[in-house]
Amino acid sequence: MTLQAAPADSLSATPKYVLVIHGGAGTILKSQMTPEREKAYIAALEQSLRAGYAVLSRGGTSLDAVEAAVRVMEDSPLFNAGKGAVFTNEGKNELDAAIMNGKTLEAGAVAGVTTIRNPVAAARAVMEKSQHVMMMGAGAEKFAQQAGLQIVDPSYFYTEDRWRGLQRAKAQDSLKAQLDHTDTSKAAARLGIGNHDYKFGTVGAVALDKAGNLAAATSTGGMTNKKFGRVGDAPIIGAGTYANNATCAISCTGWGEYFIRLSVAKTVSDLMEYRSLPVTTAADELIMKKVPALGGDGGLIALDKNGNMAWPFNTAGMYRGCITAEGKVEVKIYKE
């Protein structure tokens, strides 16, 4: 099956979308993609869409649908989440995830976990089986084990491609440190990783079920070569993940620090709720204006209560796909 997206002007016309997914935004260029790898990404995105749609088509909940869609991408080495997570500076895989119920505004998240096969399932367990919203590190792993989730050895997350990515990032980081040696500016003095071009691949899903309920989920391995226990926007409710039946469901991908500073996901919802903006306009306001104005980049997927969708991004590409209530699949990778 060859997947062809509809023209851009048709996306906001009449189709009612029930599931939208992303596999990360970043420097994704057709000139750098082999036909085999492109085919693999398209197949993985379609598999994720089909998994979520199978839930929705039989009357399942949007929560079940976004979890199912994200789990497929977490189990694929192609994306920076779960099996394909990038490595930290210490050579570890630290995973973050969040999920939110648009009907109740309940939410759950985990950060910095290293042994949970499907972090999105752990985020949901935090939401449904604890009195908390976010858990981190070893505590989150202990909770996940008690909740009956699948625990794996950290070596499960190793992939040669991500390991080579860490070595490249370290080499560039070392070179940059030498170039900045005499720079006494405030920016140069800040600790951390300034280069963000290695981090695309975060995954997410938003869904609208037959009962009219929205849900959102996001999962990531974070930023290649990250230090000091850095956590991005993905597990932070209102920054990288948000859902509210009154407005929309959102999952973000990009340079997390900027998405946190702007509370991107919640701000899109607020623009819809308080200024009555359509989902496409509200999403564009953040991704095409406010985020780049601060120096950040990335994208998001959004689905409103009426089945209208948006997927703006200001990078070279974003792995993304959607499916309508009738089962029509659309998958895209590059900027149109």
C-alpha positions in Angstrom: 0.0 0.0 0.0 1.4 3.4 -1.0 0.5 6.1 1.5 -0.1 9.5 0.0 -1.1 12.5 2.0 -3.9 14.7 0.9 -3.1 18.2 -0.3 -2.4 20.7 2.6 -5.6 22.6 1.9 -7.7 19.5 2.3 -6.5 18.7 5.8 -8.8 21.2 7.4 -11.7 20.8 5.1 -14.3 18.0 5.7 -12.5 14.8 7.0 -13.0 14.0 10.7 -9.7 12.8 12.1 -9.7 10.4 15.0 -6.0 9.7 15.5 -2.9 11.7 14.7 0.7 10.6 15.5 4.2 12.0 15.2 7.6 10.3 15.3 9.6 13.5 16.0 10.7 16.7 14.2 14.2 17.7 13.2 16.7 17.8 10.3 14.9 15.1 8.3 15.8 15.6 4.6 14.9 13.4 1.7 18.4 13.9 0.3 19.7 12.1 3.4 17.2 9.3 3.5 17.7 6.0 1.7 14.6 4.4 0.0 14.8 1.5 2.4 14.9 3.6 5.5 12.0 5.8 4.2 10.0 2.7 3.6 10.7 1.5 7.1 9.5 4.7 8.6 6.4 4.8 6.6 5.6 1.2 7.6 6.2 1.9 11.3 4.0 5.0 11.2 1.2 3.1 9.5 1.5 0.3 12.0 1.2 2.8 14.8 -1.9 4.3 13.2 -3.5 1.0 12.6 -2.9 -0.1 16.2 -4.6 3.0 17.6 -7.4 2.9 15.0 -8.2 -0.7 15.8 -9.0 0.5 19.3 -11.2 3.4 18.2 -13.1 1.5 15.5 -14.4 -1.1 18.0 -15.5 1.7 20.4 -12.5 1.7 22.6 -11.3 4.8 24.5 -9.0 7.5 23.2 -6.7 6.7 26.1 -6.3 3.1 25.0 -5.8 4.3 21.4 -3.0 6.7 22.1 -1.2 4.2 24.4 -1.5 1.5 21.7 -0.2 3.9 19.0 2.8 5.1 21.1 3.7 1.5 22.2 4.2 0.5 18.6 6.7 3.4 18.2 8.4 2.7 21.5 9.0 -0.9 20.4 10.6 0.3 17.1 14.3 1.2 17.0 13.5 3.9 14.4 12.3 6.4 16.9 13.8 8.2 19.9 11.6 6.5 22.4 11.7 3.1 24.1 13.8 0.7 22.1 15.3 3.4 19.9 16.1 5.9 22.7 19.2 8.0 22.4 22.1 7.8 24.8 23.0 10.3 27.5 26.5 11.6 28.0 27.1 8.7 30.5 26.1 6.1 27.9 22.7 5.4 29.4 19.1 5.5 28.0 16.9 7.6 30.1 13.2 7.6 29.1 10.4 10.1 29.7 6.7 9.8 28.9 3.3 11.3 29.7 -0.4 10.7 29.1 -3.5 12.8 29.7 -7.2 12.2 29.7 -9.2 15.0 28.1 -12.4 14.0 29.8 -11.2 14.2 33.4 -7.9 16.2 33.1 -6.2 13.4 34.9 -2.6 12.9 33.8 0.4 10.8 34.5 4.1 11.0 33.7 7.5 9.4 34.3 11.0 10.8 33.8 14.5 9.4 33.7 13.5 5.8 33.8 15.9 3.1 32.5 14.3 -0.3 32.9 10.6 0.1 31.8 10.0 -1.3 28.3 7.1 1.0 27.6 7.3 4.2 29.5 3.9 5.3 28.2 2.3 2.4 30.0 4.1 3.6 33.2 2.8 7.1 32.7 -0.7 5.7 32.5 -0.2 3.6 35.6 0.9 6.7 37.5 -2.3 8.4 36.4 -4.6 5.5 37.2 -2.9 3.6 40.0 -1.4 6.4 42.1 -2.4 9.7 43.7 0.4 11.4 41.8 1.0 13.0 38.4 4.7 12.5 37.9 7.3 10.0 39.2 11.0 9.8 38.3 14.0 7.5 38.2 14.3 4.5 40.5 11.1 5.3 42.3 9.1 5.3 39.1 10.7 2.0 38.2 9.8 0.4 41.5 6.2 1.6 41.1 6.0 0.3 37.6 7.2 -3.1 38.7 4.6 -3.2 41.5 2.0 -2.2 38.9 2.9 -5.3 36.8 4.5 -3.5 33.9 7.3 -5.2 31.8 10.7 -4.5 33.3 13.8 -5.1 31.1 17.5 -4.9 31.5 18.9 -1.5 30.4 20.8 -3.3 27.6 17.4 -3.9 25.9 17.5 -0.2 24.7 20.9 -0.4 23.1 21.0 0.1 19.4 24.2 0.6 17.4 22.8 3.5 15.4 22.1 5.5 18.6 25.5 4.6 20.1 27.2 6.0 17.0 25.1 9.1 17.4 26.4 9.6 20.9 30.0 9.3 19.7 29.4 11.9 17.0 27.7 14.2 19.4 30.6 13.9 21.9 33.1 14.7 19.2 31.2 17.8 18.2 30.7 18.8 21.8 34.4 18.5 22.4 35.2 20.6 19.3 32.7 23.2 20.4 34.2 23.4 23.8 37.6 24.2 22.2 36.1 26.9 20.0 34.3 28.4 23.0 37.4 28.3 25.2 38.0 32.0 25.2 34.3 33.0 25.1 33.4 34.5 28.4 29.7 35.2 27.5 26.9 34.1 29.8 25.7 31.6 27.2 29.0 30.0 26.8 29.4 29.7 30.5 26.2 27.7 30.9 26.6 23.9 31.5 24.8 21.4 29.3 24.5 20.5 25.7 23.8 23.4 23.3 23.7 21.4 20.1 20.1 20.0 19.6 20.2 18.6 16.1 20.7 15.0 17.4 17.5 14.8 19.3 14.6 14.3 16.8 12.5 11.2 17.2 10.2 11.8 20.1 6.9 10.1 19.5 3.4 11.0 20.4 -0.3 10.4 19.6 -3.6 12.3 20.1 -7.0 10.7 19.6 -10.7 11.3 19.6 -13.0 8.4 20.4 -16.6 7.7 19.6 -17.8 9.0 22.9 -16.2 12.4 22.1 -13.3 12.1 24.5 -9.8 13.3 23.7 -6.5 11.9 25.0 -2.8 12.7 24.3 0.4 10.7 25.0 4.1 11.5 24.4 7.3 9.4 24.9 10.9 10.2 24.3 14.5 9.2 25.0 15.4 12.9 25.3 18.4 14.6 23.9 21.6 12.8 22.7 24.5 13.4 25.0 22.4 15.0 27.6 24.0 15.6 31.0 23.0 16.2 34.6 19.7 14.4 34.5 18.2 16.8 32.0 14.4 16.4 31.4 12.7 17.9 28.4 9.1 18.9 27.8 7.6 15.5 26.9 6.6 14.3 30.4 5.6 17.8 31.6 1.9 18.3 31.5 1.1 21.5 29.7 4.5 21.8 28.0 4.8 18.8 25.8 1.5 16.9 26.5 -2.0 18.1 27.1 -5.6 17.1 26.6 -8.9 18.8 27.4 -12.3 17.8 25.9 -13.3 21.4 25.8 -10.5 22.2 23.4 -8.0 19.7 22.0 -5.3 17.1 22.6 -1.7 17.9 21.9 1.7 16.1 21.7 4.8 18.1 21.1 8.3 17.3 19.7 11.3 19.6 19.5 13.8 21.5 21.6 12.2 20.9 25.0 13.6 23.8 26.9 11.6 26.2 24.7 8.4 24.2 24.9 8.7 24.2 28.7 9.3 28.0 28.9 6.2 28.7 26.7 4.0 25.9 28.1 3.3 25.2 24.5 0.7 22.5 24.8 -1.5 24.3 27.4 -1.1 27.6 25.6 -2.5 26.2 22.4 -5.5 24.9 24.4 -5.8 28.3 26.1 -5.8 30.2 22.8 -8.7 28.0 21.7 -10.6 28.3 25.0 -10.2 32.0 25.7 -9.7 33.5 22.3 -11.9 31.0 20.3 -9.1 30.3 17.8 -9.4 27.3 15.6 -6.9 24.5 16.3 -4.8 25.2 13.2 -4.4 28.9 14.1 -3.6 28.3 17.7 -1.0 25.7 16.9 0.6 27.9 14.3 0.8 30.8 16.8 3.1 28.7 19.0 5.1 26.7 16.5 5.5 29.2 13.7 5.8 32.3 15.8 6.5 32.1 19.5 8.9 29.1 19.7 11.2 30.2 16.8 11.1 33.8 18.2 12.9 32.5 21.3 15.3 30.5 19.2 13.7 27.1 19.6 12.4 24.6 17.0 10.1 21.6 16.7 6.5 20.8 16.0 3.3 19.4 17.4 0.2 17.4 16.6 -3.2 18.6 17.7 -6.7 17.2 17.4 -9.8 19.2 18.5 -13.1 18.0 19.9 -14.7 18.1 16.4 -12.0 16.0 14.7 -10.1 18.9 13.1 -6.3 18.4 13.2 -3.1 20.4 13.0 0.5 19.3 12.7 2.7 22.4 12.2 6.5 22.2 12.5 9.3 24.7 11.8 12.1 22.1 11.1 13.1 20.4 7.9 10.7 17.5 8.5 8.5 15.7 11.0 7.5 12.1 10.9 3.7 12.2 11.1 0.5 10.5 10.2 -3.2 10.6 10.7 -6.3 8.5 10.1 -9.9 9.5 9.6 -13.1 8.1 11.1 -13.5 6.2 7.8 -10.0 4.6 8.1 -8.2 6.7 5.5 -4.5 6.9 6.3 -2.1 9.7 5.5 1.6 9.6 6.3 4.2 12.4 5.7 7.8 12.9 6.5 9.2 15.9 4.8 8.1 19.6 4.5 5.7 19.9 1.7 
